[in-house]
Amino acid sequence: MKIPYRDLRVKNPRLRSELLAAVEGVLSHGRFIFGPEHEKFEAEIARYSSRRHCVGVSSGTDAVYLALRALNIGQGDEVITTPLSWIATVNAVTLTGATPVFVDIGPDLNINVELIESAITTRTKVILPVHFTGQMCNMRRIMEIAKNRDLVVVEDGAQAFGAAQDGAVCGSFGKLSCFSMNPMKVYNAFGEAGVVLTDDEDLRDKLVSLRYNGTINKQNCHYPSLNGRLDTIQAAMLLVNLNYLEEKIEGRRAIAALYSRQLRGVVQCPVEQPGNRHIYYAYTVLADRRDELMRYLASKGIETQIQHPIPMPYHAAYKGKFKADIPVCEGAVNRILCLPNQEDLKPEEVEYVCSHIREFYNN
């Protein structure tokens, strides 16, 4: 049996037909930038996320970068964030000129909220939590800290669109909330795509400018910026995929339940925190002898991944530049292993993966 970590092919005939029809619609009207589907997409995502405004951008990285730019974050400012995320998070911070401050993670692999306050200084402007693997951080506590210390929260929900906490959807907490919708995500485009959400009309207007080279009315540049626009074809296809999102999330949650039942006590399985709705962008376990296990599973045709093997402050571009007291993260990255959890994975495929994990440890 061969089980890839991700299979991004569109195998559902009905979905494939609807996606092709959406592309044909854009090809017919020819408005490839800011076409009618783009406007509808922004409205639908704002509605889904319980926000007043959605600004479509070209990637999740652009979403975080432009959100920080809209807040005038720059040289001399500090942004508190997690060390465990894709490097895009810290790149967005440093490209504004601000300094990232890394707070260690907790058992759920998200930022440890009990360590945030001790990291706040007079230069701190933003708390930037990342909802890792599809499970939300403790946003109630983060928002409380931010309010008490007069800080702004920018959510990085790149891995968690559709997740929820105490009934509130991911992206509904921060002053600004950012998402990636690239092909790997649960709610995916078929290329790069992202959004920024906010309830603040002035921030919305500035984001609209920043994503179009900082221009007003597409002509006069007010803020030096880059091209971060979302194209109409991706917006059209995302509108189609939105109709399938709940089905995909429930499929992943069912697969996660199968994994957890069969692997509990063998490896450290993810635990859905009280009040959370985990969407399982990744089913991430902590495994002893991780690299050996990974090689063993590969020999059985099972592809796994490590997300992410290098803490952000230890990448070559940043090593030694920022203080990082992150022992929990350092330990976790040597044990993290992501198992295949595509929503259409069959129960017998999950059993195949689990049986070989048990076999590895029994031997």
N, C-alpha and C positions, 0 to 999 in steps of 0.2 A: 504494500500500500504506500502511495506517495501522498503526503499531506503538506502542501505549501503553507507558509506562515500567512500569507495573504494571497487571495486569488481575486484580482481586480476586474476580471472579465465580466461583461454584462450577460448573464446566462438566462435571465428571466425574459421570455419573449415579449410579454406585455410591456414591461419596463423598457426594453430595447426599442420597441415600436414607438412608445411615447417620447423617448429621448430623441429619436430620429425625426419625429414630427416637430419637436420643439426646435431642433436645429434648422429644419426646413423652413419653419416660420420666420426665423431670423434671416436666413438666406433670401427669403422672398421680400422682406421689407427693407433689408440692407442697412439698418441702423445698428451697426456692430458695437458702437460705444454709446451708452446711455439710451438704449432702445426701450420700448415700452415694457419688455420683460424685466429689465433692470429696475425700473420704478416699482413694478409689482412685487418683485423679489424683496426689495428693501421694506416695503409695506408689510409683507407676509412675515418676514423675520422679526420685525419690530413687534408685530402682534403676537407671534409665538413666544417671544421673549418678555412680554409685558413691559416693553419700553416704548417711548414716544418716537424715537428716531433710530434708524439703521442706516449706516453709510457703507456701501459696498466698496471693497478695496481689492487689490490684486493678490494678496497673500496674508497669511496670519502674521508673518514678520512685519509687513507693512502696517497691519492693524495695530500692533503694539507700539511700533515706532511712531506712527502718526498720532496715536492717542497721547503719547508722552509729549510730542511736539505741540499738540493742541493745548496742553496744560502748561506750556512754556517751560518744561523741564529742560535743564541744561547744565552748563559748567557750574560747579560748586554745589549742586543738588545731590542728594542721596536717595536711592530707590531700594527699599528692602524687598528681597525676593528669596526664592528657594535656590539651592545649588543643584537640584535634580530636575532638569528639564532639557529639552532640545536647545542647542546653543543659540537659536534664534532669539530666545527671551533676553539673554544678557547682551547679545549683539544690538538689539533694539535700544537697550538702556545706554550702552556706551556710545552708540552713534549719535545720541543727543548731546554727548559731552558729560552726562551725569555719571555718578559712581555707584555701581551696584554694591549692596551690603547683603551678604549671604547669611541666612538663618537656617540652621540645621532642620532636618526633617523629623517627623514622628513615625510611629509604627505603620501608619497608612501611606507612607511615602510622600505625603504632602507636608508643607511647611508646618513646623511645630509652633502653634500659636502662642504657647506659653513662653517662648523665647523671643517673641517679637519686641516687646516693650523694652527689653534690655539692650536692643540694637538701635533704638531710636536716639538720634542726636538732634542738635539744633539745625543741622543741614538736611534732615530727613523731610522729604516732601510727599513721597508716594509709597504705599504698600502694594506690591505686585504679586499676588498669590497665583500659583499655577495649579489648576485642577488636574493632577497627574493621573494618568491611565483611565480617566473617565469618572473618577470619584471626586466630589467637591471637597475643598478645604472647609474648615470650620468658619464659615462666613459670618455667622452671628457674632462670634468673638472678634473676628478681624474688624468688622464694621464698628463694634463697640470701642475697640482700641483706637481706630482711626478717628472716631468722633471725639473721644476724650483728649486726643493729642493733636487735633486739628490737622489731620492728614487726609490725603485723597487715596481712594482705593481704585486701582485699575485691575480688573480681572483678566487673566490670561486663561481663557476657556478653550484653547486650541484642541484639547483632547476630550472635551466634555459637553459638546452641544447636545442638549436633550437631557442632561443630568439635572437633578433637582435636590433641594434641601428643605425639609419641612414644608413641602408644597410649593416653594419658590424656585423657578427654573434658573439654571446656570445662566449668568449674564444679566440677571435682574438686580444684582447687588451693587456693583461698583459704580462710581461716577462715570466711568467709561468701562466697557467690557469688550474684549477682543476675541475673535474666533478665526481659526484656520479651517478651510473646507477643501483641503487638497485631497487627491484620490484615496489616500490611506485612511481618512477620517470616517467615522460612522455616518455622519452627514457629509457627503462628499460631492465635490465637483468632478470634472473630468480633465482637470488641469489645475492651475493655481487659482485660489479664490480665498477671500476673507471678508470679515465685516467688523465694524466698530458700532457698539450700541451706546446710547446715552438718552437721558431725559432733558438735557440742557440744550436749548435751541442755539445758543451762541457757540457752544462747542461743536454742535452739528454743522453749523455754517463754516466754522474754521476747518473742520475735517474735510468738508466738501472742497474747500479751496486747496488744502494741503495735498489731497490726492490728485490734483490737477496742476502740478508744478507751482502751487501756491498762488494761483491766479484767481481773480474775481471776475465773474462773467466771462471766463475763458480767455481774457485778454491781458489785464493789468496784473502783474505779479506783486503781491503784497508780502509773501513769506517765501524765501528761497526753499524750494522743496523739489520732490521728484515726481515722476509719473507713477501713481499707485492706483490706477483705475481698474475696476472690474469690467470685463467685456460682457456683452449682451448674451453671447452664446452660453457662457458659463452660468449666467443668471437664469437663463431659460431652462437649462438642464437641472439646475439646483431647484427650481420650482417644481419640476417633475419629481425629483428625489424627495422633496419634502413630504409628498403624499405617502412615501414608503418608509419614512423615518421610524415611526412607532413600531412597525413590523420588524425592522432591523434591530432596534434596541431590544425588543422582547426576545428576539432570536438569540442575541448575545447574552442576555440575562439567563436564558434557559441553558445555554451552553456553559456559562459560568457555574450554574447550580450543579450541573453534571460533573464538572471538573472538581468542584469543592467537595461533593459527596465522596468521590472516588480517591481524592488525593489528600484529604485531611489527615494529618498525622504522618504523611510521607514527606511532603514539602510544606512550607508555610504558605497557605493560601490567602488570597486577599479577603478582607472582612469588610462588608458593607457597613459603614458607620451609621449609628442610630439616626433616623430621619432622612437618610440619604437615598437617592435613587442613582445607583452606579450604572453607567452605560457600557462599561467594559470596552473602551477603545482598545485596551490591551488586557488580557488575563495574565497578570504578572505575579509569579510566585517567587519566593526566596528559597533557594536550593543550595544545600551543601554540595561540595564538589561540582559546582555548577558547570565549569568548562568540560569536565569529563562527561557529565550528563548530556550536555549539548552535543558533544561528539558522538555519544552512544545513540542518541535519538536520530542524529543525521544518518547514521549507518542503517537505521531502520526506515529511512525515507521521510522522517519527520523534521520539517524545517522550523527552527525557533529563532528568536532574536533577543538581543539585549538592548533595552531602552531605559537608560542610556549608560554606556560603560564608563564614561568620563564625566565627573561632576563639572559643571560649567566653569568654576574658577580654576580648574586644572587643565583646561585646553591650552594648547601651545600659545595662542594669542594672549592669554590672560595669566598664565602661570607666574606666580610671584608678585603680581600687581595688586592683588586685593587680599586682605586678611580673610581667612575662612576657617572658623572653628566648627567643623562639620563631621565629627566622628561617626554619627549614625549613618549619614550619607556615605561616608567612606566605606563602612562595613557593608552597606546595602548593595552598592554597585558591584561588589564581588560575588553577590548571590542572586541578583535579579535575573530572572529568565521569563520571557514572554512566550506563551504557548499559542498555537494556532487557535483562533476563535472567530473566524469568519462566520457571519450569522447563518449561512446555509450549510455549515459543517454538520455532518450526519452523526447521530448518536454512536454508531459503530466506529466512526473515525475518532470521536472523543475517547471511546473505550480503548481503541488501539493505542492512542497516545498515553493514556493512563496506565495501561497494562505494561508498557515498556518502561515508564518511569518507575513503577513498582518493581519490575524485574531488575532494573539497574540497582536499586537500593537493596533488594533482597540478595543480590549476588555479591 
